[in-house]
């Protein structure tokens, strides 16, 4: 059973930056994909970005392309989300998640989830 623990959330002004981390333990991450999702108040959870652990291929939601960068540290089993040019509409609880196989953005395919970390962007 894999454990996922997010960190790095906080309060930032619009235009600022934050870096989220997701530490994974309990299983090998090869041949898996890790992703970031977010849920804003009153809205459904949505896909943000994903990375295929072995190849490093990535995909992003259109709303964050060019502003967010997903990456991973193989040695430390940690995934990152560098968030730049933050906007108030990026305010949400951010979750990391794990799915077997290659890239995808469907929540139903991700079977393991972290507890989430709050990101608040003030205007």
Backbone torsions as a table, in degrees:
resi	resn	phi	psi	omega
1	UNK	NA	125.7	-179.0
2	UNK	-86.0	144.2	173.2
3	UNK	-113.4	134.7	179.9
4	UNK	-122.4	127.9	-178.4
5	UNK	-129.2	117.7	179.1
6	UNK	-90.0	154.4	173.4
7	UNK	-156.3	167.2	174.4
8	UNK	104.7	-4.4	178.6
9	UNK	-70.0	170.5	179.5
10	UNK	166.7	-166.2	179.7
11	UNK	-105.7	130.6	-179.3
12	UNK	-143.1	152.3	176.8
13	UNK	-80.2	155.1	176.6
14	UNK	-55.2	137.4	-176.8
15	UNK	92.6	-12.0	-178.6
16	UNK	-84.0	-173.8	-176.5
17	UNK	-132.5	152.5	172.0
18	UNK	-144.2	153.5	172.1
19	UNK	-124.1	120.9	176.7
20	UNK	-93.5	147.9	175.9
21	UNK	-123.9	149.9	174.1
22	UNK	-136.5	110.8	179.5
23	UNK	-93.4	128.0	-178.9
24	UNK	-110.4	140.1	176.7
25	UNK	-145.7	156.9	173.4
26	UNK	105.7	-13.0	177.6
27	UNK	-164.2	162.6	175.5
28	UNK	-73.0	146.4	-177.8
29	UNK	-99.1	-4.1	178.4
30	UNK	-59.2	145.1	178.3
31	UNK	64.6	22.0	175.0
32	UNK	-123.9	166.6	174.3
33	UNK	-122.2	135.9	173.8
34	UNK	-111.5	147.4	-176.5
35	UNK	-143.0	166.4	173.9
36	UNK	-116.4	134.6	172.8
37	UNK	-126.4	164.5	177.1
38	UNK	-145.1	152.6	178.6
39	UNK	-134.7	115.5	177.2
40	UNK	-87.3	158.0	179.7
41	UNK	-56.0	129.0	177.6
42	UNK	76.1	6.0	-178.7
43	UNK	-123.2	162.9	177.3
44	UNK	-78.2	156.4	177.4
45	UNK	-67.6	139.9	-176.7
46	UNK	-132.8	154.8	179.2
47	UNK	-70.9	142.2	176.8
48	UNK	-115.8	-56.6	-176.4
49	UNK	-163.4	159.5	177.4
50	UNK	-147.1	157.2	178.3
51	UNK	-140.5	131.3	175.5
52	UNK	-79.6	120.9	-166.2
53	UNK	-62.3	-43.3	-175.3
54	UNK	-74.0	-49.2	-175.1
55	UNK	-87.1	-24.7	-177.7
56	UNK	82.9	6.5	175.5
57	UNK	-61.8	147.9	-176.6
58	UNK	-134.0	156.5	167.0
59	UNK	-144.1	156.6	-172.5
60	UNK	-136.7	152.0	168.3
61	UNK	-70.0	148.3	-179.1
62	UNK	-58.7	-32.6	-175.6
63	UNK	-67.5	-17.4	-177.3
64	UNK	-118.2	-5.1	-179.7
65	UNK	-57.5	134.5	-179.8
66	UNK	85.4	-12.1	179.5
67	UNK	-115.4	-35.8	-178.1
68	UNK	-107.9	147.0	176.3
69	UNK	-132.9	126.0	177.7
70	UNK	-99.2	142.0	179.6
71	UNK	-152.3	169.9	177.2
72	UNK	-142.8	155.2	175.8
73	UNK	-114.6	103.3	-176.1
74	UNK	-60.6	-41.9	-174.3
75	UNK	-62.8	-33.1	-175.5
76	UNK	-108.5	7.3	179.2
77	UNK	50.4	46.0	-177.3
78	UNK	-127.6	136.6	176.6
79	UNK	-109.1	149.1	-178.4
80	UNK	-127.8	155.2	170.0
81	UNK	-133.5	105.7	175.9
82	UNK	-85.9	119.6	-175.8
83	UNK	-114.6	114.8	179.2
84	UNK	-114.8	164.3	178.6
85	UNK	49.1	47.5	-176.1
86	UNK	-64.7	146.3	-179.7
87	UNK	-121.4	156.2	177.6
88	UNK	-54.9	-32.7	179.7
89	UNK	-72.3	-5.2	172.7
90	UNK	-83.3	-6.1	178.6
91	UNK	-61.0	124.1	-176.6
92	UNK	-177.4	169.6	165.3
93	UNK	-87.9	127.0	-177.9
94	UNK	-102.7	130.6	-178.9
95	UNK	-118.1	142.0	168.0
96	UNK	-101.5	154.2	-174.3
97	UNK	-151.5	161.8	-175.3
98	UNK	-131.6	138.7	174.2
99	UNK	-136.7	152.5	174.8
100	UNK	-74.7	154.4	174.3
101	UNK	81.1	-160.9	-171.8
102	UNK	-82.2	-170.2	-174.2
103	UNK	-58.2	147.7	175.6
104	UNK	-170.7	164.3	-179.4
105	UNK	-130.7	14.9	-179.6
106	UNK	-91.6	124.3	-178.0
107	UNK	-57.5	-36.1	-175.6
108	UNK	-63.7	-22.8	-179.1
109	UNK	-81.5	-15.6	-178.0
110	UNK	-92.8	115.9	-172.9
111	UNK	-97.8	-16.4	-179.0
112	UNK	-122.2	136.8	-174.8
113	UNK	-134.8	148.1	170.8
114	UNK	-84.4	-178.0	-175.7
115	UNK	-87.4	-13.3	177.4
116	UNK	96.1	153.5	175.7
117	UNK	-138.1	136.4	-174.5
118	UNK	-82.6	131.8	172.0
119	UNK	-119.6	124.8	179.1
120	UNK	-124.7	124.3	-179.5
121	UNK	-113.4	117.6	-178.9
122	UNK	-91.8	147.9	-178.2
123	UNK	-89.3	NA	NA
